[in-house]
Amino acid sequence: MTMSNGKRRQPSLAQLRAFAAVAEHLHFRDAAAAIGMSQPALSGAVSALEETLGVTLLERTTRKVLLSPAGERLAVRARAVLEAVGALLEEAEAVRAPFTGVLRLGVIPTVAPYLLPAVLRLVHERYPHLDLQVHEEQTASLLDGLNSGRLDLLLLAVPLGVPGVVELPLFDEDFVLVTPPDHWLGGREGIPREALKELNLLLLDEGHCLRDQALDICREAGREDAPVTTTAAGLSTLVQLVAGGLGCTLLPRTALELETARSSRLLTGYFAEPAPTRRVAFAMRAGAARAAEYEELAEALREALRALPVRVLEEAD
């Protein structure tokens, strides 16, 4: 369809955003809620886009919404356009002034309670004009959010081994063994890793990277079976299960003080060197417009974390 001046009509960003939301949710009400638009406005925007493009994008029935073959192809293009516009706005915001505007930080649950106080204090004191928004999610969800542009920066355990994601290492920390008070390893130092082969080890639910790390440590110790009898959704519950005598668990050192303070019926055992460890880092998209800011933030956070029981890393480590 052409206009009187001979130029092709252009779809608006609002139309593309509405269509992309419908393509994702395949439901007008859910799509409208997701982008903060009324349902009639959303439906009108998609219809206007169909008229502008001269193609039918959706197959509408009384029960559900389906993408037409053309809609399937053009939904990919619409998402690419919206991502490119988002990158343009991000670039413009970064050029205007560093450490201003919104920074959407994603954090895994086994890091958030123990590091966020230091992160929030640092941002409040050094970057007062930065609007930090925190999202606590598991690793897979965080990476999906980073790749889609929903999140800007992640704070999580690495290595990730994900193409297009750059890691900014912050620190390494040891794991310790938390046991009931009557356990034979309770309070001991120099525990050999091989001791893990015989333990009733309690783990987090599937999806937590800390669960995978604990299983890797067990495999390195020579344990082939997955020691799963009882699991928990969070470290606080896991520690309470230990206090109740159901088994032992592995905790990262940053979580130890907060979690073991909840019960007097716990003892902590320390592994022989080299102890099992995890590495925590920032992760950002390769080529992120605000990469220099994220690197500066990482360096500032390394300094702020030196008081914690961790081994702070330099960027090249």
N, C-alpha and C positions, 0 to 999 in steps of 0.2 A: 504494500500500500504506500502511495507517495503523496506528498503534499504539493500545493500549488507551485512552490518554488523548485520542485523537482528533486528535493532532498528526501531521503528515506526517513521516516519517523523513527525516533530513538526511544527505546524503553527507558522508564525511569528506574532509579535505584529502589524506590519503594515497591515498584512492580516486581523487580527481580527478587527483592528480599521476601515478598509475600509468596512468590512462586517457589523459592528455595525452601521456605518453611513448610509449605504444603507437600513438596516433594519429599521432605524428610519425615514428616509426621503422618502423611496420607490421611489427614483428618483436619477439617477446617477449624473446628473449635480449638483443638490442641495447638495447631499452627498459629492461630490468632493469639492465643495466650502466650506462646513462646516468644513472639516478637512484640507483644504489647499493642496489638491492633485489634479493633473490633472485628467481629466475624463478617458483617456486611462489607466493611471496608476492604478486608482481605479478599473476599470473593470478588469484589468489584475490581481490585487491583490485578488479580489473575486474569479476569475476563478482558480487561483493558490490554494486558500484555499479549493475550492471544490475538486480539484484534490488531495490535501493533505489528506483531510478527507474522500474522496471517496463517497461523497454524493452531491446531487444537492440541493443547498441552495435557488436559485432564479428561478422563472418562468418568463422568459423574453418574452415580446411581443413588437410589434412595438409602442404601445401607453404607456404602463406602466410596472412597475416592481412589482411583487408580491413575497412574501416569500412562499416557498414550506412548506409542513408540517414539514419536517426536519429543514428547515430554521427557522421556528417559534420557535422550541425547542432550537436550537443551538444559536439563537440570545440572548436568556436569559443567556446562559453560557458565550458567548463572552463578554457581558456587565459586567458580574461578574468578569471575568479574568481581563478586563481593569480597573475596579474599584480597584481590589486588587493590580495591578501594580501601579496605582496612589497612593494608600495608602503606598506602599513600598517606592516610591520616596519621598512622603511627610515625611515619618519617617526618611529617610536618610538625607533629607534637614534639618529637625529639629535637628537631632543629630549633624550635622556639626557645626552649630552656631545658637543661638537664635536671633530672630529679624533680620534675613537676608533673602534674597530671596523674593519671591512674596507673598503678602497677598491680597486675593481677598475679598474685603469688600462689602457686599450688604446693602443698606440703603433704607428705605421707603421714599417716596416723602414728607411726612409731618414732617420728621425729618432732611432730608439731608441739606436744605438751612440754617438751624439754628444751627446745631451741627457740620457740617463738618469743618467750620473754626477752631473750637477748636481741632477736631480730627487731621486735617492736620498739624496744628501748633505743636501739641504734637509729632506726628510722625517725623516731620522735626527736631525738637529740640532734642528729646530723642532717637529716633531710626533712625538715618540718613541712615543706610544701608538696611532698610526695603523698599521694592518696593511695595508701597500701590496702589492697583488698585480698583477704586470705581465703583460700579454698582447700579444705582438708579432704583428700580423696586417695584411693589406692593408686599404685604406680600406673597401671594400664589406663585408667581414666585420666590421670594427669598427662600422660604422653599424648593421649587422644586430644585433650584440651589444648596442649601446646601446639600440636600439628594443625589443629583447626583454627587457631588464633583466639580461642576462648580464654587461654591463659598466656601470660607473657614469660614467666620465669618459674622454675620448679626447684624445690628443695627436697632432696630424696637420696636414697642409697644408690650407689653406682658400683660397677660399670653397667651402663644400659645397653651399649652396643647397637644403638639405633641410628641409622643414616639420617643426616640432616639435623642432628641434635649435638650441640657442643656442651661438654661438661667442664665446669669450673670447680676443681676439687677444693674442699674446705678443710676436712680433717679425717683422720682415722681414729677409731675407738675400739677398745677391746670388748669382747663379750665376757660376762661373768656367769657363774652357775648359782642360781637361787634355789635353796632347798628348805624342806621343813626342819625344825630345830633338832630332831633326833636322827637326821640323816648322817651316814658315815662320812660324807664329803663336806658336810656343813662347816663353814668357817675355815676350811683348809686352804693353803696356798700351794702353788706348784702342782696343781692337778694335771695329770697327763690327759691329753685328748682321748686316748684309748678308753678312759673311764666312761665315755659317753656310750660305748657299745652296750653297757649293762644297765643303763638308767631308764626309768619310766619317764620319758621326756614329754612335757606338755607343750603344745604348739598353738600358734594363732590359726585362724581359719584360712582356707585357701583364698588366694588373691593378695595376701600380705607378703611383701618382699622379705620381711623378717622371717617368715615361715620357711621360704625357699632357702634363705641363708642358713638357718638352723639345720635344715636337711642336708645342705652341702657340707656343713661342718661335721655332721654325723657320718656322711659318706667318706670324708677325708680321714675320719677316725677309724674307718674300717667297718662301719655299720651299713649293711645293705638294705635292711627293712626300714620302712617308714614308721617311726615310733609314734603312731597316732592312735590314742585311745580316747582322749578328751581334748577338745579344742576350745578356743575362746575368740571373741570378736575384738578384744583389746588387751593391752598389757595389764591394765588394772585387774581385770577379771582373771587373767592368767596367774597373776601373783597371788590372788586370793585362793585360787585352787591349790596352789603350792602350800599356802599357809594351812589349808584344810587337810593336807597330807595326801593329796592325790598324785603327787609326783614332783619333778623338778622342772625348771625351765631355764632358758638362756635369756639374759637381758643385756642390752647395750649399756655401757657405763653411764651414759648421760641420763638414762632412765632410772638408774639404781636408787638414788637418794629419794626421789619423789615416790616411787612405787613401793619400796620396802618400808617407808615410813608409815604406810597404812596398816601394818601389822607387826606385832612383836614376835610372832611365831615364824620367823624367817631367819635363815643364815645365808651368808654369801661366801662362795668359794671362788678362788682365783686360779686361772690356768697357768701352767708352766709356759715360759717364753719359748717360741713365739706364740702368744695367745691368739685364738681366733678373733678376727676383727671384721669390721665393716667400714666402708668409706662413704662419707656423706658429701654431697656436692650440690652446687647450683647447676641447672641445665637450661639451656636456651636454644632457640632455633638458630641454625647456621645462617649468618648474614642478617641477624636481627638488627633493626635500625638503632636500637639502644644498647648494642653490645658493649660499647665503652662504659656506659653507666653500670651495666651488670657486672663487668669486671671490677670496676671501682667499688661497687657494693660488696662483692665477694672479698676483696682485700680488706675492707673495713670490718666485715664480719669475722674474718680470720682473727684479727686483733681482738675483737670483742669476745671471742670464744676461748682465749688463752687461759681464762680462769677455770674452765671446765676440765674434767678428767679426760682430755682428748689430746691427740698429737696433731697440732695444726700444720697444714701443708702449704707449700708455696704453689703457685699456679703451675709451674713446670713439673711438679712431682707426679 
